[in-house]
């Protein structure tokens, strides 16, 4: 289970950002295709928004698109190199502000100021206590009708399965992994499930309003997209849960269509 310290070490010192994070969008045919084909349809009800907060932007793969959907964008990351990269990439954009945090704190954000908070492809590596810390603070930082969209782990639902996989001798396990006969865990946090995230929202004074459990490079639904809002928000509704085992099929379709419709070139 990656701790805050593990994540800081990996993303600030160990990981080679030569491709600026675009390597994680190859399955969709690039970040543009992934944004318009997979992400925007899932968050369109929440944007445009006055002030958007993006947590853990990395090198700005989604910042590039979010900045066009708000009057002000705040990005917060625990890795100084990520914030430096975003500053360099978007430095001439006056409505973006940047903060380095400790991997948990949103103390730099005034209360009741955020219309929409977004995190994608990053908090899947965060443990349950980190998510709880963010949610506790977001209950104060969000406006009364604000909303959030977090991409987080659901691999804790399959803890027993992956425990058994880890007992397989390394050589045999590698053989099975190479042939897609067992699932990879993709550095997801085993302390997090969709159900636990819903409970964390409730504990913080928030309401989870939708959860889509998806298979991320796997057969099992190891990831989850959760939308949430303050408990007294006009957006409140009973949580709608969908188990989407066709998510990677969707990604393949988007990749195929990207050859026809995606803009030429790379936004980075």
Order of alpha helices (4+ residues) and beta strands (2+ residues): alpha-alpha-alpha-beta-alpha-beta-alpha-beta-beta-alpha-beta-alpha-alpha-alpha-beta-beta-beta-alpha
